[in-house]
Amino acid sequence: MGRRWLDALGLTGLVLAFPQGLGALLSPHADALAVAFTLAGLLLLNDDLGRGRALLAALLFVAALAT
């Protein structure tokens, strides 16, 4: 077995050994919705920026802050 595989296995064991690590893996993250809104806003700003797209991106950023 390679060294990286053993490192990954050891790190996985440490994460699962502690209750906080296991809980973080099994429960959905509270920030997932905020990240989704932010990413959607950034993707809108990636292309040609019109007034409507800028307004929608701003609304998505406000929604991300509100969650």
C-alpha positions, -999 to 999 in steps of 0.1 A, spaced: 0 0 0 12 35 -8 20 61 18 -8 84 8 -34 57 11 -22 50 47 -23 87 55 -58 90 42 -69 59 62 -54 73 94 -70 107 89 -104 91 82 -100 71 114 -92 103 134 -122 122 120 -146 93 127 -132 88 162 -143 122 175 -180 128 179 -178 163 162 -161 148 131 -187 120 128 -216 145 133 -202 168 106 -200 139 81 -235 126 88 -255 158 90 -260 184 62 -240 216 66 -259 247 76 -239 269 52 -247 248 21 -276 271 11 -255 303 15 -228 288 -6 -252 278 -33 -266 313 -34 -232 328 -35 -220 305 -62 -250 312 -84 -244 349 -80 -208 345 -90 -217 324 -120 -241 352 -131 -214 378 -129 -190 356 -149 -206 363 -183 -216 396 -200 -230 418 -173 -263 435 -180 -286 454 -156 -309 424 -150 -281 400 -144 -264 424 -120 -297 428 -101 -303 391 -99 -267 385 -87 -272 412 -60 -304 395 -49 -286 361 -46 -258 377 -25 -284 392 -2 -302 358 1 -268 343 10 -263 368 37 -298 362 50 -294 325 55 
